[in-house]
Amino acid sequence: MNRRKHSIFGAVVVVVAVVSSPALAQTFQSYHCADGTQFLVGFFQNDSRAFLQIDGRAVTLPRRLTLSGSRYSGGGVTLKITKIGTTVRHAKRPTTACELT
């Protein structure tokens, strides 16, 4: 099932990249969170947004202003990446700590 999710996410990211920008994918990261949430995130060169596959849906998160680290928010999802760690909040659930897998 994870392989299928990765394949779907990859297809979504490619379509978004082709439609929104000629930039090629730079970074893909897979996370596992303390509450059991798993998600994939893609970052593209010359694009400040984060592209997530979470809860079986694709979400594009614009970068938001923050004092330290990076914060992306949109569609009911907030992703924060700092030196201390990564957190995600989604589906009206509390913020949870996440680690790269």
Biopython code that builds the backbone (N, CA, C, O; Angstrom):
import numpy as np
from Bio.PDB.StructureBuilder import StructureBuilder

atoms = [
    (1, "MET", "N", (0.821, -1.192, 0.000)),
    (1, "MET", "CA", (0.000, 0.000, 0.000)),
    (1, "MET", "C", (0.865, 1.257, 0.000)),
    (1, "MET", "O", (0.542, 2.224, -0.689)),
    (2, "ASN", "N", (1.969, 1.257, 0.768)),
    (2, "ASN", "CA", (2.851, 2.418, 0.777)),
    (2, "ASN", "C", (3.435, 2.680, -0.606)),
    (2, "ASN", "O", (3.565, 3.831, -1.022)),
    (3, "ARG", "N", (3.784, 1.618, -1.310)),
    (3, "ARG", "CA", (4.344, 1.773, -2.648)),
    (3, "ARG", "C", (3.321, 2.444, -3.569)),
    (3, "ARG", "O", (3.672, 3.273, -4.408)),
    (4, "ARG", "N", (2.060, 2.071, -3.395)),
    (4, "ARG", "CA", (0.985, 2.666, -4.203)),
    (4, "ARG", "C", (0.841, 4.155, -3.876)),
    (4, "ARG", "O", (0.698, 4.976, -4.782)),
    (5, "LYS", "N", (0.878, 4.505, -2.586)),
    (5, "LYS", "CA", (0.781, 5.904, -2.182)),
    (5, "LYS", "C", (1.937, 6.713, -2.750)),
    (5, "LYS", "O", (1.745, 7.832, -3.224)),
    (6, "HIS", "N", (3.143, 6.145, -2.701)),
    (6, "HIS", "CA", (4.307, 6.831, -3.247)),
    (6, "HIS", "C", (4.152, 7.040, -4.750)),
    (6, "HIS", "O", (4.510, 8.097, -5.269)),
    (7, "SER", "N", (3.623, 6.046, -5.446)),
    (7, "SER", "CA", (3.415, 6.154, -6.892)),
    (7, "SER", "C", (2.380, 7.227, -7.223)),
    (7, "SER", "O", (2.569, 8.025, -8.141)),
    (8, "ILE", "N", (1.290, 7.234, -6.470)),
    (8, "ILE", "CA", (0.246, 8.242, -6.692)),
    (8, "ILE", "C", (0.797, 9.625, -6.410)),
    (8, "ILE", "O", (0.574, 10.555, -7.185)),
    (9, "PHE", "N", (1.526, 9.770, -5.292)),
    (9, "PHE", "CA", (2.100, 11.066, -4.955)),
    (9, "PHE", "C", (3.061, 11.525, -6.046)),
    (9, "PHE", "O", (3.042, 12.688, -6.451)),
    (10, "GLY", "N", (3.900, 10.610, -6.519)),
    (10, "GLY", "CA", (4.836, 10.959, -7.583)),
    (10, "GLY", "C", (4.122, 11.442, -8.828)),
    (10, "GLY", "O", (4.552, 12.411, -9.454)),
    (11, "ALA", "N", (3.037, 10.779, -9.192)),
    (11, "ALA", "CA", (2.263, 11.186, -10.364)),
    (11, "ALA", "C", (1.642, 12.562, -10.155)),
    (11, "ALA", "O", (1.647, 13.391, -11.065)),
    (12, "VAL", "N", (1.109, 12.806, -8.960)),
    (12, "VAL", "CA", (0.502, 14.110, -8.657)),
    (12, "VAL", "C", (1.554, 15.207, -8.725)),
    (12, "VAL", "O", (1.310, 16.267, -9.302)),
    (13, "VAL", "N", (2.715, 14.960, -8.143)),
    (13, "VAL", "CA", (3.786, 15.958, -8.142)),
    (13, "VAL", "C", (4.247, 16.270, -9.557)),
    (13, "VAL", "O", (4.478, 17.433, -9.888)),
    (14, "VAL", "N", (4.382, 15.255, -10.392)),
    (14, "VAL", "CA", (4.802, 15.473, -11.776)),
    (14, "VAL", "C", (3.776, 16.316, -12.520)),
    (14, "VAL", "O", (4.143, 17.240, -13.246)),
    (15, "VAL", "N", (2.500, 16.008, -12.346)),
    (15, "VAL", "CA", (1.442, 16.774, -13.013)),
    (15, "VAL", "C", (1.467, 18.226, -12.535)),
    (15, "VAL", "O", (1.392, 19.150, -13.345)),
    (16, "VAL", "N", (1.571, 18.424, -11.227)),
    (16, "VAL", "CA", (1.616, 19.789, -10.683)),
    (16, "VAL", "C", (2.825, 20.535, -11.223)),
    (16, "VAL", "O", (2.720, 21.710, -11.576)),
    (17, "ALA", "N", (3.962, 19.873, -11.290)),
    (17, "ALA", "CA", (5.179, 20.518, -11.785)),
    (17, "ALA", "C", (5.042, 20.922, -13.247)),
    (17, "ALA", "O", (5.455, 22.015, -13.635)),
    (18, "VAL", "N", (4.475, 20.056, -14.044)),
    (18, "VAL", "CA", (4.316, 20.353, -15.468)),
    (18, "VAL", "C", (3.327, 21.488, -15.678)),
    (18, "VAL", "O", (3.547, 22.358, -16.520)),
    (19, "VAL", "N", (2.240, 21.484, -14.919)),
    (19, "VAL", "CA", (1.202, 22.493, -15.074)),
    (19, "VAL", "C", (1.641, 23.835, -14.514)),
    (19, "VAL", "O", (1.397, 24.868, -15.139)),
    (20, "SER", "N", (2.287, 23.847, -13.348)),
    (20, "SER", "CA", (2.575, 25.103, -12.670)),
    (20, "SER", "C", (3.929, 25.701, -13.002)),
    (20, "SER", "O", (4.099, 26.915, -12.890)),
    (21, "SER", "N", (4.890, 24.898, -13.404)),
    (21, "SER", "CA", (6.234, 25.422, -13.591)),
    (21, "SER", "C", (7.077, 24.442, -14.394)),
    (21, "SER", "O", (6.864, 23.231, -14.324)),
    (22, "PRO", "N", (8.023, 24.959, -15.148)),
    (22, "PRO", "CA", (8.916, 24.061, -15.855)),
    (22, "PRO", "C", (10.028, 23.513, -14.965)),
    (22, "PRO", "O", (10.872, 22.752, -15.439)),
    (23, "ALA", "N", (10.045, 23.886, -13.679)),
    (23, "ALA", "CA", (11.091, 23.444, -12.759)),
    (23, "ALA", "C", (11.010, 21.940, -12.517)),
    (23, "ALA", "O", (9.924, 21.359, -12.511)),
    (24, "LEU", "N", (12.158, 21.324, -12.320)),
    (24, "LEU", "CA", (12.215, 19.902, -12.010)),
    (24, "LEU", "C", (12.199, 19.693, -10.511)),
    (24, "LEU", "O", (12.611, 20.577, -9.760)),
    (25, "ALA", "N", (11.731, 18.540, -10.062)),
    (25, "ALA", "CA", (11.675, 18.228, -8.640)),
    (25, "ALA", "C", (13.074, 18.243, -8.050)),
    (25, "ALA", "O", (14.015, 17.729, -8.655)),
    (26, "GLN", "N", (13.207, 18.818, -6.895)),
    (26, "GLN", "CA", (14.479, 18.883, -6.200)),
    (26, "GLN", "C", (14.536, 17.934, -5.016)),
    (26, "GLN", "O", (15.526, 17.226, -4.836)),
    (27, "THR", "N", (13.493, 17.913, -4.214)),
    (27, "THR", "CA", (13.519, 17.144, -2.975)),
    (27, "THR", "C", (12.168, 16.483, -2.721)),
    (27, "THR", "O", (11.117, 17.115, -2.834)),
    (28, "PHE", "N", (12.218, 15.203, -2.376)),
    (28, "PHE", "CA", (11.051, 14.474, -1.899)),
    (28, "PHE", "C", (11.399, 13.930, -0.523)),
    (28, "PHE", "O", (12.479, 13.370, -0.332)),
    (29, "GLN", "N", (10.499, 14.090, 0.431)),
    (29, "GLN", "CA", (10.752, 13.589, 1.773)),
    (29, "GLN", "C", (9.528, 12.846, 2.279)),
    (29, "GLN", "O", (8.395, 13.261, 2.036)),
    (30, "SER", "N", (9.762, 11.748, 2.983)),
    (30, "SER", "CA", (8.702, 10.946, 3.571)),
    (30, "SER", "C", (8.801, 11.077, 5.084)),
    (30, "SER", "O", (9.884, 10.937, 5.653)),
    (31, "TYR", "N", (7.666, 11.348, 5.743)),
    (31, "TYR", "CA", (7.638, 11.550, 7.187)),
    (31, "TYR", "C", (6.692, 10.578, 7.859)),
    (31, "TYR", "O", (5.698, 10.148, 7.274)),
    (32, "HIS", "N", (7.017, 10.235, 9.105)),
    (32, "HIS", "CA", (6.146, 9.452, 9.978)),
    (32, "HIS", "C", (6.017, 10.241, 11.276)),
    (32, "HIS", "O", (7.021, 10.669, 11.844)),
    (33, "CYS", "N", (4.786, 10.437, 11.750)),
    (33, "CYS", "CA", (4.528, 11.290, 12.913)),
    (33, "CYS", "C", (4.149, 10.476, 14.145)),
    (33, "CYS", "O", (3.765, 9.310, 14.052)),
    (34, "ALA", "N", (4.270, 11.125, 15.302)),
    (34, "ALA", "CA", (3.987, 10.479, 16.587)),
    (34, "ALA", "C", (2.555, 9.953, 16.675)),
    (34, "ALA", "O", (2.317, 8.944, 17.339)),
    (35, "ASP", "N", (1.600, 10.610, 16.025)),
    (35, "ASP", "CA", (0.199, 10.166, 16.080)),
    (35, "ASP", "C", (-0.141, 9.131, 15.012)),
    (35, "ASP", "O", (-1.307, 8.770, 14.848)),
    (36, "GLY", "N", (0.864, 8.652, 14.286)),
    (36, "GLY", "CA", (0.641, 7.637, 13.257)),
    (36, "GLY", "C", (0.460, 8.191, 11.855)),
    (36, "GLY", "O", (0.408, 7.419, 10.898)),
    (37, "THR", "N", (0.364, 9.497, 11.708)),
    (37, "THR", "CA", (0.229, 10.132, 10.395)),
    (37, "THR", "C", (1.487, 9.884, 9.571)),
    (37, "THR", "O", (2.601, 9.952, 10.090)),
    (38, "GLN", "N", (1.305, 9.601, 8.303)),
    (38, "GLN", "CA", (2.416, 9.489, 7.359)),
    (38, "GLN", "C", (2.111, 10.408, 6.193)),
    (38, "GLN", "O", (0.969, 10.492, 5.742)),
    (39, "PHE", "N", (3.134, 11.100, 5.704)),
    (39, "PHE", "CA", (2.918, 11.949, 4.546)),
    (39, "PHE", "C", (4.201, 12.092, 3.748)),
    (39, "PHE", "O", (5.303, 11.860, 4.246)),
    (40, "LEU", "N", (4.025, 12.474, 2.512)),
    (40, "LEU", "CA", (5.135, 12.770, 1.603)),
    (40, "LEU", "C", (5.082, 14.246, 1.277)),
    (40, "LEU", "O", (4.003, 14.828, 1.166)),
    (41, "VAL", "N", (6.239, 14.847, 1.125)),
    (41, "VAL", "CA", (6.300, 16.257, 0.753)),
    (41, "VAL", "C", (7.333, 16.420, -0.360)),
    (41, "VAL", "O", (8.402, 15.810, -0.333)),
    (42, "GLY", "N", (6.993, 17.246, -1.324)),
    (42, "GLY", "CA", (7.889, 17.550, -2.426)),
    (42, "GLY", "C", (8.155, 19.040, -2.500)),
    (42, "GLY", "O", (7.245, 19.854, -2.342)),
    (43, "PHE", "N", (9.413, 19.391, -2.741)),
    (43, "PHE", "CA", (9.814, 20.782, -2.923)),
    (43, "PHE", "C", (10.436, 20.919, -4.299)),
    (43, "PHE", "O", (11.171, 20.037, -4.746)),
    (44, "PHE", "N", (10.143, 22.023, -4.971)),
    (44, "PHE", "CA", (10.622, 22.252, -6.322)),
    (44, "PHE", "C", (11.489, 23.499, -6.387)),
    (44, "PHE", "O", (11.266, 24.477, -5.674)),
    (45, "GLN", "N", (12.476, 23.435, -7.253)),
    (45, "GLN", "CA", (13.348, 24.580, -7.480)),
    (45, "GLN", "C", (12.507, 25.752, -7.981)),
    (45, "GLN", "O", (11.602, 25.568, -8.796)),
    (46, "ASN", "N", (12.803, 26.944, -7.498)),
    (46, "ASN", "CA", (12.120, 28.180, -7.907)),
    (46, "ASN", "C", (10.627, 28.188, -7.579)),
    (46, "ASN", "O", (9.861, 28.908, -8.218)),
    (47, "ASP", "N", (10.208, 27.399, -6.596)),
    (47, "ASP", "CA", (8.812, 27.379, -6.161)),
    (47, "ASP", "C", (8.808, 27.359, -4.640)),
    (47, "ASP", "O", (9.389, 26.460, -4.033)),
    (48, "SER", "N", (8.167, 28.330, -4.022)),
    (48, "SER", "CA", (8.193, 28.442, -2.565)),
    (48, "SER", "C", (7.151, 27.554, -1.880)),
    (48, "SER", "O", (7.093, 27.520, -0.651)),
    (49, "ARG", "N", (6.344, 26.851, -2.636)),
    (49, "ARG", "CA", (5.296, 26.007, -2.046)),
    (49, "ARG", "C", (5.819, 24.615, -1.707)),
    (49, "ARG", "O", (6.833, 24.164, -2.239)),
    (50, "ALA", "N", (5.099, 23.949, -0.807)),
    (50, "ALA", "CA", (5.339, 22.543, -0.483)),
    (50, "ALA", "C", (4.158, 21.751, -1.027)),
    (50, "ALA", "O", (3.013, 22.183, -0.901)),
    (51, "PHE", "N", (4.423, 20.611, -1.624)),
    (51, "PHE", "CA", (3.384, 19.754, -2.197)),
    (51, "PHE", "C", (3.297, 18.489, -1.351)),
    (51, "PHE", "O", (4.222, 17.677, -1.347)),
    (52, "LEU", "N", (2.177, 18.320, -0.628)),
    (52, "LEU", "CA", (2.009, 17.197, 0.288)),
    (52, "LEU", "C", (1.024, 16.176, -0.247)),
    (52, "LEU", "O", (0.084, 16.502, -0.972)),
    (53, "GLN", "N", (1.266, 14.934, 0.131)),
    (53, "GLN", "CA", (0.308, 13.851, -0.036)),
    (53, "GLN", "C", (0.033, 13.372, 1.383)),
    (53, "GLN", "O", (0.872, 12.704, 1.986)),
    (54, "ILE", "N", (-1.146, 13.711, 1.923)),
    (54, "ILE", "CA", (-1.498, 13.397, 3.299)),
    (54, "ILE", "C", (-2.975, 13.021, 3.362)),
    (54, "ILE", "O", (-3.802, 13.625, 2.678)),
    (55, "ASP", "N", (-3.299, 12.049, 4.160)),
    (55, "ASP", "CA", (-4.684, 11.573, 4.292)),
    (55, "ASP", "C", (-5.291, 11.186, 2.951)),
    (55, "ASP", "O", (-6.491, 11.366, 2.746)),
    (56, "GLY", "N", (-4.494, 10.662, 2.044)),
    (56, "GLY", "CA", (-4.999, 10.223, 0.754)),
    (56, "GLY", "C", (-5.336, 11.336, -0.222)),
    (56, "GLY", "O", (-6.005, 11.095, -1.228)),
    (57, "ARG", "N", (-4.883, 12.548, 0.060)),
    (57, "ARG", "CA", (-5.154, 13.654, -0.866)),
    (57, "ARG", "C", (-3.906, 14.510, -1.053)),
    (57, "ARG", "O", (-3.030, 14.571, -0.190)),
    (58, "ALA", "N", (-3.857, 15.154, -2.185)),
    (58, "ALA", "CA", (-2.754, 16.065, -2.490)),
    (58, "ALA", "C", (-3.129, 17.464, -2.031)),
    (58, "ALA", "O", (-4.240, 17.931, -2.282)),
    (59, "VAL", "N", (-2.192, 18.137, -1.352)),
    (59, "VAL", "CA", (-2.420, 19.480, -0.839)),
    (59, "VAL", "C", (-1.216, 20.338, -1.203)),
    (59, "VAL", "O", (-0.073, 19.946, -0.967)),
    (60, "THR", "N", (-1.471, 21.500, -1.772)),
    (60, "THR", "CA", (-0.412, 22.460, -2.067)),
    (60, "THR", "C", (-0.410, 23.507, -0.965)),
    (60, "THR", "O", (-1.428, 24.150, -0.708)),
    (61, "LEU", "N", (0.739, 23.679, -0.312)),
    (61, "LEU", "CA", (0.854, 24.595, 0.814)),
    (61, "LEU", "C", (1.754, 25.776, 0.462)),
    (61, "LEU", "O", (2.951, 25.588, 0.246)),
    (62, "PRO", "N", (1.206, 26.978, 0.400)),
    (62, "PRO", "CA", (2.050, 28.145, 0.193)),
    (62, "PRO", "C", (2.935, 28.388, 1.420)),
    (62, "PRO", "O", (2.540, 28.101, 2.550)),
    (63, "ARG", "N", (4.119, 28.913, 1.182)),
    (63, "ARG", "CA", (5.024, 29.252, 2.278)),
    (63, "ARG", "C", (4.480, 30.471, 3.005)),
    (63, "ARG", "O", (4.024, 31.423, 2.371)),
    (64, "ARG", "N", (4.524, 30.448, 4.328)),
    (64, "ARG", "CA", (4.023, 31.532, 5.162)),
    (64, "ARG", "C", (5.175, 32.189, 5.909)),
    (64, "ARG", "O", (6.240, 31.596, 6.074)),
    (65, "LEU", "N", (4.952, 33.411, 6.357)),
    (65, "LEU", "CA", (5.943, 34.158, 7.109)),
    (65, "LEU", "C", (6.170, 33.516, 8.468)),
    (65, "LEU", "O", (5.212, 33.149, 9.150)),
    (66, "THR", "N", (7.431, 33.377, 8.868)),
    (66, "THR", "CA", (7.790, 32.823, 10.166)),
    (66, "THR", "C", (9.106, 33.434, 10.617)),
    (66, "THR", "O", (9.897, 33.895, 9.795)),
    (67, "LEU", "N", (9.337, 33.436, 11.919)),
    (67, "LEU", "CA", (10.565, 34.014, 12.452)),
    (67, "LEU", "C", (11.759, 33.077, 12.305)),
    (67, "LEU", "O", (12.889, 33.535, 12.135)),
    (68, "SER", "N", (11.517, 31.773, 12.370)),
    (68, "SER", "CA", (12.615, 30.821, 12.183)),
    (68, "SER", "C", (12.095, 29.581, 11.480)),
    (68, "SER", "O", (10.929, 29.216, 11.636)),
    (69, "GLY", "N", (12.941, 28.942, 10.719)),
    (69, "GLY", "CA", (12.544, 27.749, 9.992)),
    (69, "GLY", "C", (11.624, 28.075, 8.829)),
    (69, "GLY", "O", (11.648, 29.182, 8.292)),
    (70, "SER", "N", (10.814, 27.098, 8.447)),
    (70, "SER", "CA", (9.872, 27.250, 7.342)),
    (70, "SER", "C", (8.490, 26.825, 7.799)),
    (70, "SER", "O", (8.342, 25.844, 8.528)),
    (71, "ARG", "N", (7.479, 27.563, 7.371)),
    (71, "ARG", "CA", (6.087, 27.205, 7.686)),
    (71, "ARG", "C", (5.287, 27.261, 6.401)),
    (71, "ARG", "O", (5.355, 28.238, 5.655)),
    (72, "TYR", "N", (4.529, 26.210, 6.149)),
    (72, "TYR", "CA", (3.670, 26.102, 4.983)),
    (72, "TYR", "C", (2.267, 25.819, 5.480)),
    (72, "TYR", "O", (2.082, 24.995, 6.375)),
    (73, "SER", "N", (1.267, 26.499, 4.905)),
    (73, "SER", "CA", (-0.090, 26.317, 5.404)),
    (73, "SER", "C", (-1.104, 26.526, 4.292)),
    (73, "SER", "O", (-0.967, 27.428, 3.465)),
    (74, "GLY", "N", (-2.136, 25.667, 4.285)),
    (74, "GLY", "CA", (-3.221, 25.782, 3.324)),
    (74, "GLY", "C", (-4.066, 24.523, 3.339)),
    (74, "GLY", "O", (-3.578, 23.446, 3.682)),
    (75, "GLY", "N", (-5.334, 24.654, 2.968)),
    (75, "GLY", "CA", (-6.210, 23.488, 2.869)),
    (75, "GLY", "C", (-6.385, 22.741, 4.179)),
    (75, "GLY", "O", (-6.602, 21.530, 4.172)),
    (76, "GLY", "N", (-6.294, 23.447, 5.312)),
    (76, "GLY", "CA", (-6.460, 22.794, 6.603)),
    (76, "GLY", "C", (-5.231, 22.064, 7.101)),
    (76, "GLY", "O", (-5.314, 21.319, 8.078)),
    (77, "VAL", "N", (-4.077, 22.262, 6.445)),
    (77, "VAL", "CA", (-2.838, 21.590, 6.821)),
    (77, "VAL", "C", (-1.768, 22.643, 7.090)),
    (77, "VAL", "O", (-1.626, 23.602, 6.331)),
    (78, "THR", "N", (-1.012, 22.458, 8.180)),
    (78, "THR", "CA", (0.122, 23.322, 8.474)),
    (78, "THR", "C", (1.351, 22.451, 8.704)),
    (78, "THR", "O", (1.328, 21.534, 9.525)),
    (79, "LEU", "N", (2.420, 22.744, 7.975)),
    (79, "LEU", "CA", (3.684, 22.036, 8.085)),
    (79, "LEU", "C", (4.736, 23.029, 8.550)),
    (79, "LEU", "O", (4.913, 24.082, 7.938)),
    (80, "LYS", "N", (5.444, 22.695, 9.643)),
    (80, "LYS", "CA", (6.526, 23.538, 10.152)),
    (80, "LYS", "C", (7.810, 22.729, 10.166)),
    (80, "LYS", "O", (7.841, 21.610, 10.680)),
    (81, "ILE", "N", (8.871, 23.295, 9.601)),
    (81, "ILE", "CA", (10.178, 22.656, 9.560)),
    (81, "ILE", "C", (11.173, 23.625, 10.189)),
    (81, "ILE", "O", (11.405, 24.715, 9.667)),
    (82, "THR", "N", (11.761, 23.218, 11.319)),
    (82, "THR", "CA", (12.729, 24.054, 12.021)),
    (82, "THR", "C", (13.975, 23.227, 12.329)),
    (82, "THR", "O", (14.028, 22.035, 12.027)),
    (83, "LYS", "N", (14.975, 23.867, 12.932)),
    (83, "LYS", "CA", (16.178, 23.152, 13.354)),
    (83, "LYS", "C", (15.847, 22.131, 14.438)),
    (83, "LYS", "O", (16.499, 21.093, 14.545)),
    (84, "ILE", "N", (14.830, 22.436, 15.238)),
    (84, "ILE", "CA", (14.445, 21.558, 16.348)),
    (84, "ILE", "C", (13.725, 20.318, 15.841)),
    (84, "ILE", "O", (13.905, 19.232, 16.392)),
    (85, "GLY", "N", (12.913, 20.461, 14.801)),
    (85, "GLY", "CA", (12.176, 19.326, 14.262)),
    (85, "GLY", "C", (11.071, 19.753, 13.319)),
    (85, "GLY", "O", (10.950, 20.927, 12.970)),
    (86, "THR", "N", (10.272, 18.791, 12.915)),
    (86, "THR", "CA", (9.182, 19.010, 11.973)),
    (86, "THR", "C", (7.867, 18.649, 12.652)),
    (86, "THR", "O", (7.771, 17.638, 13.349)),
    (87, "THR", "N", (6.848, 19.493, 12.439)),
    (87, "THR", "CA", (5.514, 19.206, 12.959)),
    (87, "THR", "C", (4.488, 19.389, 11.857)),
    (87, "THR", "O", (4.713, 20.122, 10.894)),
    (88, "VAL", "N", (3.348, 18.707, 12.014)),
    (88, "VAL", "CA", (2.245, 18.859, 11.077)),
    (88, "VAL", "C", (0.940, 18.921, 11.877)),
    (88, "VAL", "O", (0.786, 18.262, 12.905)),
    (89, "ARG", "N", (0.020, 19.722, 11.378)),
    (89, "ARG", "CA", (-1.332, 19.793, 11.938)),
    (89, "ARG", "C", (-2.285, 19.656, 10.763)),
    (89, "ARG", "O", (-2.144, 20.356, 9.760)),
    (90, "HIS", "N", (-3.259, 18.752, 10.881)),
    (90, "HIS", "CA", (-4.200, 18.523, 9.777)),
    (90, "HIS", "C", (-5.491, 17.920, 10.299)),
    (90, "HIS", "O", (-5.532, 17.368, 11.398)),
    (91, "ALA", "N", (-6.527, 18.030, 9.514)),
    (91, "ALA", "CA", (-7.832, 17.416, 9.799)),
    (91, "ALA", "C", (-8.321, 17.728, 11.214)),
    (91, "ALA", "O", (-8.873, 16.862, 11.893)),
    (92, "LYS", "N", (-8.116, 18.965, 11.649)),
    (92, "LYS", "CA", (-8.555, 19.425, 12.975)),
    (92, "LYS", "C", (-7.960, 18.596, 14.112)),
    (92, "LYS", "O", (-8.520, 18.548, 15.207)),
    (93, "ARG", "N", (-6.833, 17.948, 13.855)),
    (93, "ARG", "CA", (-6.116, 17.202, 14.889)),
    (93, "ARG", "C", (-5.070, 18.122, 15.524)),
    (93, "ARG", "O", (-4.705, 19.139, 14.934)),
    (94, "PRO", "N", (-4.590, 17.781, 16.709)),
    (94, "PRO", "CA", (-3.534, 18.597, 17.322)),
    (94, "PRO", "C", (-2.222, 18.469, 16.543)),
    (94, "PRO", "O", (-2.009, 17.517, 15.793)),
    (95, "THR", "N", (-1.367, 19.446, 16.744)),
    (95, "THR", "CA", (-0.043, 19.422, 16.123)),
    (95, "THR", "C", (0.717, 18.216, 16.642)),
    (95, "THR", "O", (0.653, 17.905, 17.831)),
    (96, "THR", "N", (1.439, 17.530, 15.757)),
    (96, "THR", "CA", (2.203, 16.343, 16.135)),
    (96, "THR", "C", (3.613, 16.412, 15.560)),
    (96, "THR", "O", (3.826, 16.949, 14.473)),
    (97, "ALA", "N", (4.560, 15.872, 16.292)),
    (97, "ALA", "CA", (5.968, 15.818, 15.867)),
    (97, "ALA", "C", (6.140, 14.728, 14.819)),
    (97, "ALA", "O", (5.520, 13.668, 14.899)),
    (98, "CYS", "N", (6.990, 15.005, 13.834)),
    (98, "CYS", "CA", (7.224, 14.059, 12.736)),
    (98, "CYS", "C", (8.715, 13.899, 12.486)),
    (98, "CYS", "O", (9.506, 14.806, 12.745)),
    (99, "GLU", "N", (9.087, 12.721, 11.976)),
    (99, "GLU", "CA", (10.464, 12.422, 11.638)),
    (99, "GLU", "C", (10.562, 11.900, 10.216)),
    (99, "GLU", "O", (9.637, 11.266, 9.709)),
    (100, "LEU", "N", (11.695, 12.175, 9.578)),
    (100, "LEU", "CA", (11.960, 11.630, 8.258)),
    (100, "LEU", "C", (12.032, 10.114, 8.328)),
    (100, "LEU", "O", (12.563, 9.564, 9.294)),
    (101, "THR", "N", (11.505, 9.430, 7.317)),
    (101, "THR", "CA", (11.601, 7.973, 7.278)),
    (101, "THR", "C", (12.510, 7.544, 6.164)),
    (101, "THR", "O", (12.722, 6.348, 5.966)),
]
sb = StructureBuilder()
sb.init_structure("model")
sb.init_model(0)
sb.init_chain("A")
sb.init_seg("    ")
for serial, (resi, resn, name, xyz) in enumerate(atoms, 1):
    if name == "N":
        sb.init_residue(resn, " ", resi, " ")
    sb.init_atom(name, np.array(xyz, "f"), 0.0, 1.0, " ", f" {name:<3s}", serial, name[0])
structure = sb.get_structure()
